[in-house]
Amino acid sequence: MRPWCAVGVPGTVVGMGPEEMARLWDEHTAGEFALRDVDATMATMVPEPSVVHLPTLIGAQGQEGVRRFYAEEFIGEGAA
């Protein structure tokens, strides 16, 4: 988790340059799709994340909710 990051102007994160943002995005998508690892994916998020899966309009907010979403709906055993 990156407690020092905060969303700033759309497309920017305070305290992070473009190269680090790209590296973090690569880590995040690797956790989701290559590793299918909830912990690795959650480690790339801010302290109070939110997610919306646009094709289905389901998602969650906060650490517990987002972790549950990834574990049960997107990455984990219950994921389609």
C-alpha positions, -999 to 999 in steps of 0.1 A, spaced: 0 0 0 13 35 -8 1 58 20 21 88 6 2 88 -27 -28 110 -33 -48 117 -64 -42 151 -77 -51 166 -110 -67 140 -132 -40 117 -145 -15 126 -118 -6 113 -84 11 136 -59 46 123 -50 49 101 -81 63 108 -115 52 93 -148 78 65 -148 68 54 -113 31 56 -122 37 34 -152 57 9 -130 30 9 -104 3 3 -131 24 -26 -144 26 -41 -109 -11 -37 -104 -21 -53 -137 4 -81 -131 -12 -88 -97 -47 -89 -113 -41 -108 -145 -7 -126 -145 -4 -136 -108 -41 -135 -99 -29 -125 -65 -52 -103 -43 -24 -93 -19 -1 -82 -47 -29 -62 -63 -39 -46 -30 -3 -36 -23 -5 -12 -53 -35 7 -40 -39 38 -18 -52 34 18 -88 40 9 -93 25 -26 -124 22 -47 -130 2 -78 -158 -1 -104 -158 -28 -130 -174 -9 -158 -188 -38 -179 -208 -50 -149 -210 -18 -129 -201 -37 -97 -173 -26 -74 -164 -16 -39 -149 10 -16 -124 9 12 -97 -18 19 -121 -45 31 -146 -39 3 -121 -38 -25 -102 -68 -11 -135 -87 -10 -144 -76 -46 -110 -88 -59 -111 -121 -39 -147 -130 -47 -156 -113 -80 -125 -105 -100 -95 -126 -91 -104 -153 -66 -122 -186 -68 -157 -171 -73 -145 -149 -102 -160 -157 -136 
